[in-house]
Amino acid sequence: MDYLLRATAMNGKVRAFAALTTEIVNEMYRRHQTMPTASAALGRTATAGVMMGAMLKGEEKLTIQVKGGGPIGQIVVDANAKGEVRGYVDEPEVDLPLNAAGKLDVAGAVGIEGHLYVIKDLGLKEPYRGSVPIISGEIADDFTYYFAKSEQTPSAVALGVLVDTDLSIRVAGGFVIQLLPGLSEEEITQIEAHLRQLKPITTMLDSGMTMEDILRAILEDVEILERMDIRFQCQCSRERVEQTLISLGKEELEAIQEEDGNAEVVCHFCNEKYNFEDEQLQQIIKQL
């Protein structure tokens, strides 16, 4: 079962989040039939999204958009404070040759000509919008840059997706370590040294390490504050799709009915198909 840890260390001067997201990324792979490079790009973004969702409270939620100008198009991820996340990528079939390091070429698929956007719905009149230029396209570095520039919080972000030979997801996960005011130079140097010695997150997960083990390898006096279940969860429903059809207006719906006799609406986020037959369309048109 996928889960997320919220933790502190160094007398509250370090805040940490860690998430195991193998099942979530597998669910996205199954629903969108993503090829390995697209799986890695979407999975890394979703892993960052679910951890950023855990930084919110109550009914708050956020949307992440990664628009790097690469062949994959945009990556969109929604997450909330309840551990629910969903996402899609414009071109799920994009798959590139391995990069020079022999790894999936996520940067090549995402591109580096564009921005990372974070839109937070905090229940206020206007949503909070933050954006930073994409600096690497590898996703984790881009979120590190986002936290530093947009939220003024120095952070270390690691995100990883290991794709198996059958294209399913073998392991996926990540962490965010945030340095808060009050840390001494010595303490910062110590954390940086531990981070440098770490193996890639997918290597650690594949060897059987838990998220708790990984946090303890970085921070010496970790205190786990919460462990919560996280999952892929789409917010779509037949009722919501019906509202979308109503919003098209009477003329547009009559044109659809005349041309096709029925309407099929596919949810971007989960690929669920909603069919409205001729009679059902007529009922909706009558309401308008």
NUMAR-359519 format. One line per 4 residues: their letters; for each residue x, y negated, z negated of C-alpha. Coordinates in pm, 1 decimal, decimal comma. Each point is the difference from the previous one (the first is absolute). Layout:
% NUMAR-359519
A = X Y Z  ...
//
This chain:
% NUMAR-359519
MDYL = 0,0 0,0 0,0  131,4 -344,8 89,6  59,6 -232,9 -291,3  144,4 -336,8 -92,5
LRAT = 205,1 -103,4 -301,7  6,4 -343,0 -156,5  300,6 -46,2 -229,2  228,5 -249,6 -172,7
AMNG = 362,6 12,4 -107,8  264,7 -214,3 -171,0  -239,6 -141,3 -262,1  -258,7 -102,6 257,0
KVRA = 248,2 -186,9 219,8  -44,9 253,0 281,5  -331,6 102,1 150,8  -19,7 318,8 206,6
FAAL = -251,0 177,3 222,4  50,9 341,7 158,4  -240,1 195,6 220,1  -14,2 350,3 141,6
TTEI = -207,2 -35,7 320,5  47,7 329,5 187,8  -372,9 86,1 12,3  -101,8 -355,6 93,4
VNEM = 244,3 -13,5 293,5  -101,7 351,9 106,4  -364,3 -109,3 3,4  92,1 -294,9 223,1
YRRH = 198,5 231,5 228,5  -298,4 236,7 27,6  -252,2 -275,4 66,9  208,4 -202,7 245,8
QTMP = 216,0 279,1 148,9  309,6 -215,7 -45,8  328,3 104,3 157,7  304,0 13,5 -237,7
TASA = 124,8 -358,4 48,0  -353,1 -139,7 -35,0  -60,3 225,6 -305,0  311,5 -141,2 -167,3
ALGR = -89,3 -362,9 75,1  -361,7 34,0 -115,2  93,1 218,6 -298,9  264,0 -241,3 -127,5
TATA = -242,0 -293,5 29,3  -279,3 192,8 -175,5  239,6 97,1 -281,7  94,6 -366,6 -49,0
GVMM = -369,6 -90,7 18,3  -112,9 241,0 -270,7  273,7 -130,9 -236,4  -93,6 -361,7 73,4
GAML = -363,4 93,9 -61,7  103,8 122,0 -345,6  132,7 -351,6 -70,0  -357,4 -131,2 31,8
KGEE = -287,7 14,2 -250,4  -366,6 101,0 -1,1  -170,3 -47,4 336,6  297,0 -175,6 162,8
KLTI = 128,2 135,6 331,7  253,8 -76,8 268,7  69,4 47,2 368,6  347,9 39,4 149,4
QVKG = 66,8 -67,6 368,0  334,6 81,5 157,7  27,0 -165,5 342,1  353,6 46,2 129,1
GGPI = -60,7 -9,6 373,7  118,7 361,4 49,0  -172,2 279,0 199,9  -193,7 117,3 -306,3
GQIV = -207,8 -321,1 -0,8  -121,3 -111,6 -340,3  -19,7 204,7 -319,9  -294,4 -82,7 -227,1
VDAN = -38,2 130,2 -356,3  -271,6 -75,7 -258,6  52,0 79,0 -369,1  -163,8 -84,0 -330,3
AKGE = 58,9 12,3 -375,4  -175,7 340,4 -27,9  271,5 192,9 184,2  -191,6 17,4 328,6
VRGY = 178,6 -62,8 329,0  -78,6 30,6 371,0  182,6 -101,8 315,5  53,5 31,9 370,4
VDEP = 249,3 -83,9 270,6  -96,2 -134,9 344,1  198,4 261,1 195,4  16,2 326,8 -201,4
EVDL = 161,7 192,5 286,2  318,2 -208,8 6,2  306,3 213,2 -67,3  356,1 -109,9 71,0
PLNA = 331,0 190,4 17,2  189,1 14,7 -331,2  210,8 -305,9 -80,5  381,9 -10,3 -23,2
AGKL = -16,3 133,5 -358,0  -203,6 300,8 114,0  -315,3 -133,0 -171,3  -347,0 -86,1 131,6
DVAG = 28,9 -333,2 180,9  -267,5 -187,4 -196,7  159,7 -340,0 69,3  -6,4 71,9 373,5
AVGI = -370,5 87,0 -16,9  -99,3 -291,9 -225,9  217,5 -267,3 162,6  161,7 -301,1 -165,1
EGHL = -170,9 -281,0 187,4  -280,7 -86,3 -234,7  -127,2 -20,4 -355,8  -113,0 202,4 -299,6
YVIK = -328,3 -138,5 -134,9  -158,1 66,4 -340,0  -357,1 -120,2 -58,6  -126,0 38,3 -358,2
DLGL = -368,2 -23,9 -90,4  16,5 -105,4 -363,4  -369,9 -88,3 -28,9  70,8 -369,1 56,0
KEPY = -158,2 -222,2 265,2  296,0 40,3 234,3  222,0 308,9 30,7  371,7 -34,1 -76,4
RGSV = 208,5 30,5 316,4  373,5 64,0 3,7  223,2 69,9 297,1  369,0 47,4 74,7
PIIS = 189,7 63,9 321,9  80,5 368,2 58,1  371,0 34,4 -67,8  66,9 368,3 73,0
GEIA = -314,9 180,6 112,5  91,3 289,0 -230,6  -285,8 -114,3 -230,7  170,1 35,9 -343,3
DDFT = 248,5 -282,5 69,1  -286,8 -212,8 127,2  -197,4 46,2 -322,1  315,1 -76,4 -203,4
YYFA = 24,6 -327,0 194,5  -373,5 -67,3 -48,2  19,5 36,8 -380,9  307,1 -226,3 -17,3
KSEQ = -131,6 -273,0 229,5  -376,8 6,3 -38,3  -37,6 108,1 -362,8  337,8 -122,6 -132,1
TPSA = 65,2 337,9 -164,4  335,9 166,5 73,7  -91,7 361,4 76,8  151,3 323,4 125,4
VALG = -237,0 191,0 228,9  50,1 355,9 127,1  -251,8 170,8 229,3  33,4 336,4 171,3
VLVD = -194,0 249,1 213,0  144,6 339,3 95,7  -176,0 155,7 299,5  2,1 380,8 21,8
TDLS = 66,0 204,5 315,5  -377,4 47,4 55,2  -38,4 -385,0 -11,5  -179,1 11,6 -337,5
IRVA = 142,4 -196,8 -292,2  241,9 193,9 -218,8  49,1 -269,9 -264,8  -73,9 -372,0 -29,1
GGFV = 45,1 -253,7 -276,2  169,0 -315,1 -118,7  80,8 -235,4 -282,8  11,0 -371,7 -76,9
IQLL = 238,0 -121,0 -272,8  -61,0 -364,7 -95,1  250,7 -208,0 -195,7  -170,0 -243,8 -237,2
PGLS = 148,7 -309,0 -169,3  234,7 67,2 -292,3  221,4 270,0 153,4  373,1 -54,2 -48,7
EEEI = 245,0 19,3 289,3  138,0 317,3 -156,5  -343,9 165,7 -4,9  -66,5 -99,7 361,8
TQIE = 339,7 140,0 106,0  -79,2 325,9 -179,4  -336,7 41,3 179,2  161,3 -84,7 334,8
AHLR = 270,0 262,2 -59,0  -263,3 266,6 -73,8  -194,3 -96,2 312,8  311,9 25,6 216,8
QLKP = 68,8 354,0 -127,0  -353,4 122,3 72,8  -64,1 246,6 279,7  -281,9 -85,9 245,4
ITTM = -340,2 30,4 -166,5  -111,5 281,3 234,8  315,1 198,8 -85,3  -76,3 -34,5 -371,8
LDSG = -366,7 94,7 40,8  80,7 293,1 227,8  245,3 133,8 -258,7  -282,8 15,2 -254,8
MTME = 59,5 -321,9 -195,5  -312,1 -164,4 -142,5  -70,8 -373,4 10,7  83,3 -5,8 -373,4
DILR = 341,9 157,1 74,1  67,0 -258,6 269,7  -83,9 -295,8 -226,3  223,5 143,6 -273,1
AILE = 285,4 28,3 249,7  -22,7 -377,3 58,0  -97,8 -134,1 -344,3  134,2 136,7 -325,5
DVEI = -278,8 -79,7 -245,2  -311,0 40,6 212,3  -334,1 -22,3 -178,2  -285,6 143,4 207,9
LERM = -305,4 -217,2 -67,5  -247,0 173,5 229,9  -32,5 290,9 239,3  -293,5 -31,9 240,1
DIRF = -134,3 216,2 281,3  15,7 -160,3 343,8  -175,3 108,7 319,4  -93,1 -78,2 357,5
QCQC = -345,8 -156,1 -15,0  -183,1 -177,0 279,9  -267,5 -256,1 -81,8  -204,9 61,7 315,5
SRER = -354,5 138,6 -9,5  -296,6 31,6 235,5  -166,9 -294,9 -177,1  304,4 -222,7 56,3
VEQT = 22,1 99,6 365,0  -370,1 -79,8 37,6  65,9 -348,2 -142,3  277,6 -44,7 258,3
LISL = -242,7 94,2 279,0  -258,9 -245,8 -138,2  264,3 -273,9 1,7  38,8 46,5 379,1
GKEE = -346,7 -150,7 45,3  -312,9 108,0 185,1  117,9 -75,5 356,4  328,9 187,0 -37,0
LEAI = -174,1 305,8 -150,6  -264,7 2,5 273,4  277,7 -7,9 261,4  175,7 296,6 -171,9
QEED = -328,5 192,5 -11,0  -74,5 -70,7 366,2  349,5 94,5 118,7  82,3 298,8 -221,7
GNAE = -320,3 99,6 -175,2  199,4 53,2 -318,7  290,6 -148,7 -195,7  306,8 169,8 -141,8
VVCH = 202,1 -197,4 -252,7  340,8 132,8 -108,8  159,1 -125,8 -322,8  353,8 -128,6 61,2
FCNE = 114,4 106,3 -344,6  -118,5 360,9 -18,1  -108,4 91,8 356,0  -346,1 98,9 -126,4
KYNF = -257,2 -16,3 282,2  -349,1 -144,1 -58,1  -261,5 72,5 268,7  -318,7 -201,1 42,0
EDEQ = -246,5 160,4 241,1  -243,7 -193,2 222,0  -279,9 18,9 -257,9  226,2 -116,6 -283,8
LQQI = 121,6 -295,1 208,1  -362,5 -91,4 68,7  -73,2 -2,0 -374,4  295,7 -235,9 -60,0
IKQL = -106,9 -230,9 286,6  -354,2 -15,6 -145,4  142,9 -141,8 -324,6  158,0 -293,3 183,7
//
